[in-house]
Amino acid sequence: MELDLASFDSVKKFASELNKTESHSDLLVNNAGIMVVPRFQLSEDGNEMQYQVNYLSTFLLTRLLIKKLKASKQSRIITLSSLAHYNAGECDFSSVNVKATYNPQKSYCFSKAALVMMSYSLQQKLIDSNIEGMLRSQLFLIVSSLCCKSRNSPDRAI
């Protein structure tokens, strides 16, 4: 099956095919994305490209597959984001699709902040379900300490 997160039609078609062919789903990994698109671009659906690919389509796909995940005895949704969400600043949803104010880095950070907000919200909504909840990984600390061993101690990795 093919999936293009730059197209809501593609996301809907993918989810429809999966929902028809599978009785349940044990795992959904939301890990696709694009980073720092140099020029302002709108998707075919009229949304800023990074925002649609990194957040809107991920949200839509998760929403369309939630019944299959609930049909499993125990399932998990894993949504990967980025530390860039810390740099999003104030989230002004009204300016996401405005070309005049487009900033590639800011748009990327904003899309990642939206993913984090989606994950927290989803965790609250699924608290009494069979779907596993939120996990804050220490992967960054481990990788950073290994990569920067000569310059930093592990407790200075961030």
C-alpha positions in Angstrom: 0.0 0.0 0.0 1.2 3.5 -0.8 0.9 6.5 1.5 1.7 10.1 0.7 1.3 12.4 3.7 1.2 15.5 1.4 -2.3 14.3 0.3 -5.3 13.8 2.5 -6.8 11.7 -0.3 -3.8 9.4 -0.1 -4.1 9.1 3.7 -7.8 8.3 3.5 -7.2 5.7 0.7 -4.3 4.0 2.7 -6.5 3.9 5.9 -9.4 2.5 4.0 -7.4 -0.2 2.4 -5.8 -1.2 5.8 -9.2 -1.1 7.5 -10.6 -3.5 4.8 -7.7 -5.9 4.8 -6.8 -6.2 8.5 -8.9 -7.3 11.4 -6.8 -5.4 13.9 -3.6 -3.5 14.2 -1.1 -3.9 17.0 1.1 -0.9 16.2 1.1 2.5 14.6 4.4 4.3 14.2 4.1 7.9 13.2 7.6 8.7 12.1 7.4 10.3 8.7 8.2 13.9 8.1 9.9 16.6 6.2 12.3 19.2 7.6 13.0 22.9 6.9 11.4 23.2 3.4 13.3 26.2 2.0 10.4 27.8 0.1 6.8 28.2 1.2 4.8 25.4 -0.4 1.1 24.5 -0.1 0.0 20.9 -0.3 -2.8 19.9 -2.7 -5.1 20.3 0.2 -4.1 24.0 0.7 -1.9 23.6 3.9 1.7 24.6 4.4 3.6 21.5 3.4 5.6 20.8 6.7 2.5 21.3 8.8 0.4 18.9 6.7 3.1 16.2 6.3 4.4 16.3 9.8 1.2 16.9 11.7 -2.2 17.1 9.9 -1.8 13.9 8.0 -0.4 12.1 11.0 -3.4 13.2 13.0 -5.8 12.1 10.2 -4.1 8.7 9.8 -4.2 8.1 13.6 -7.8 9.1 13.7 -8.7 6.8 10.8 -6.9 3.8 12.3 -8.0 4.1 15.9 -10.8 1.5 15.7 -8.3 -1.1 14.3 -5.9 -0.3 17.2 -8.7 -0.6 19.7 -9.7 -4.0 18.1 -6.3 -5.4 19.2 -5.8 -7.0 22.7 -3.0 -4.6 23.3 -1.8 -2.0 20.9 0.5 0.9 20.8 0.8 4.3 19.0 4.3 5.6 18.7 4.6 9.2 17.5 8.1 10.5 17.1 8.7 14.2 17.3 11.8 16.3 17.8 13.4 18.5 20.4 12.7 21.2 17.9 9.2 21.5 19.4 10.9 23.5 22.3 11.7 26.2 19.7 8.1 26.6 18.4 7.4 29.6 20.6 3.8 30.7 20.8 1.6 28.5 18.6 -0.4 30.8 16.3 -2.5 28.5 14.2 -3.9 31.4 12.2 -0.5 32.1 10.6 0.4 28.5 9.6 -0.6 29.0 5.9 0.6 32.6 5.5 3.3 32.9 2.9 4.4 36.4 4.0 5.4 35.1 7.5 6.8 31.8 6.5 10.0 30.7 8.2 11.3 27.2 7.4 12.7 26.5 10.8 9.8 28.0 12.7 7.3 26.0 10.6 9.2 22.8 11.3 9.3 23.5 15.0 5.6 24.4 15.0 4.7 21.1 13.3 6.6 19.1 15.9 5.0 21.0 18.7 1.6 20.2 17.2 2.6 16.5 17.2 3.5 16.7 20.9 0.2 18.3 21.7 -1.6 15.7 19.7 0.2 12.9 21.6 -0.7 14.4 25.0 -4.3 14.8 24.0 -4.5 11.3 22.6 -3.0 9.9 25.7 -5.8 11.5 27.8 -8.5 10.3 25.4 -7.2 6.7 25.4 -6.5 6.4 29.1 -9.1 3.7 29.7 -8.4 1.8 26.5 -6.1 -1.0 25.5 -3.7 1.4 23.7 -0.5 2.1 25.5 0.2 5.7 26.6 2.9 8.3 26.6 6.6 7.7 27.0 9.3 10.3 27.2 12.4 8.7 25.9 15.9 9.4 27.2 17.3 8.4 23.8 18.6 11.9 23.2 20.6 11.8 26.5 22.1 8.4 25.5 23.0 9.3 22.0 24.3 12.7 22.9 26.5 11.3 25.6 28.0 8.8 23.2 28.5 11.3 20.4 29.9 14.0 22.6 31.9 11.9 25.1 35.1 13.8 24.7 33.5 17.3 25.2 30.6 16.7 27.6 29.7 14.4 30.4 26.3 12.6 30.1 24.7 15.0 32.6 25.7 18.0 30.4 24.3 16.4 27.2 21.4 18.8 27.0 
